[in-house]
């Protein structure tokens, strides 16, 4: 009996994702969290991104996000919600407020440009609902240029160019369980709960 080509692709893609995530877990386990370590993680994730034929816009469209201009697909996660890999498809012109993650993060591009604005909090954090941020730089995530974040790093994203992005976003813990994340309003200084205000439920990769 012949195997449906679409089923063959789905199975091959799942195997690639599972193998990459196993390599990343082995690399990270029992090592201190550092930026050089996350750069090694990014190199492994880049190898997966090089297999673009398994992660096409047809299989991971923005349109399934209900018209919001962003679709987040959960590709892999451990039973304890660690090592969560997403594929984000985002339309040009979309952006996020500055926010933290409370876990480490690695972003690797398949296609499209995502400008990251990088911030530092400079107040003494004595007022939980207010903060002062200073912009420290910018970094364009595009094919061949990844970015990594430690748990306390703060950034915003801004989709550039004229095509949607397809980028891998890998986190130490799944976004859906990170209830302590916060976002920042640059105009008012307000600190808000990020997951509750900005995070939608993910879509899922076919398996």
Secondary structure, 3 states (H helix, E strand, C coil): CCCCHHHHHHHHHHHHHHHHHHHHHHHHCCCCCCHHHHHHHHHHHHHHHCCHHHCCCCCCCCHHHCCCCEEEEEEECCCCCEEEEEEEEECCCCECCEECCCCCEEEEEEECEEEEEEEEECCCCCCCCECCEEEEEEEEEECCECEEECCCCEEEEEEECCCCEEEEEEEEECHHHCCCCEEECCCCCEEEEHHHHHCCCCEECCC
